[in-house]
Amino acid sequence: MAYGKLSEAEIRYAINQTKEAIQRGHDLLKTVAEKPKTKGVELVAASTPLLIEKLEADLSKLEKALEKKSKA
């Protein structure tokens, strides 16, 4: 996504939402580690680290876009 086209407020909102999604992913992994696993839960647990990685990459891009907007 072209984050530079978003307003500063939209970027800030996206950053907050992305941070929340990352935290929920970490919480999910913690919960899965503590409870018995089913095949579906195992699949979720296996895919969640990749999702978190992608969210962290997006967060980095959003923070850079915000920095550029703030300097403009």
C-alpha positions in Angstrom: 0.0 0.0 0.0 1.2 3.5 -0.7 1.2 4.8 2.8 2.5 8.2 1.7 -1.0 8.9 0.2 -2.6 8.7 3.7 -3.0 11.6 5.9 -1.0 11.9 9.1 -4.0 11.0 11.2 -4.7 7.9 9.0 -1.1 6.8 9.4 -1.2 7.2 13.1 -4.4 5.2 13.3 -2.9 2.5 11.1 0.2 2.4 13.3 -1.9 1.9 16.4 -4.0 -0.8 14.7 -0.9 -2.6 13.5 0.7 -2.5 16.9 -2.5 -3.9 18.4 -2.6 -6.7 15.8 1.0 -7.6 16.6 0.2 -7.8 20.3 -2.8 -10.0 19.6 -0.7 -12.3 17.6 1.8 -12.6 20.4 -1.0 -13.2 22.9 -2.4 -15.9 20.6 0.9 -17.7 20.5 1.2 -17.5 24.3 -2.3 -18.9 24.7 -1.7 -21.7 22.2 1.5 -22.7 24.0 -0.5 -23.1 27.3 -3.5 -25.2 26.0 -3.9 -28.5 24.3 -3.7 -28.3 20.5 -6.1 -29.4 17.8 -5.1 -29.6 14.2 -6.7 -26.2 13.5 -5.0 -24.5 16.4 -1.7 -26.0 15.3 -2.2 -24.5 11.8 -3.0 -21.1 13.4 0.1 -21.3 15.6 2.2 -22.2 12.7 1.1 -19.3 10.5 0.9 -16.6 13.2 4.7 -15.9 13.4 4.7 -15.2 9.6 1.7 -12.9 10.0 3.5 -11.1 12.9 6.6 -10.7 10.8 4.5 -9.1 7.9 2.8 -6.8 10.4 6.1 -5.7 11.8 7.3 -4.9 8.3 4.2 -2.9 7.6 4.6 -1.1 10.9 8.1 -0.1 9.9 6.8 1.3 6.6 4.0 3.2 8.4 6.4 4.7 10.8 8.7 5.9 8.0 5.7 7.4 6.2 4.7 9.2 9.3 8.2 10.5 9.8 8.1 11.9 6.2 4.6 13.4 6.7 5.8 15.1 10.0 8.8 16.7 8.2 6.7 18.0 5.3 
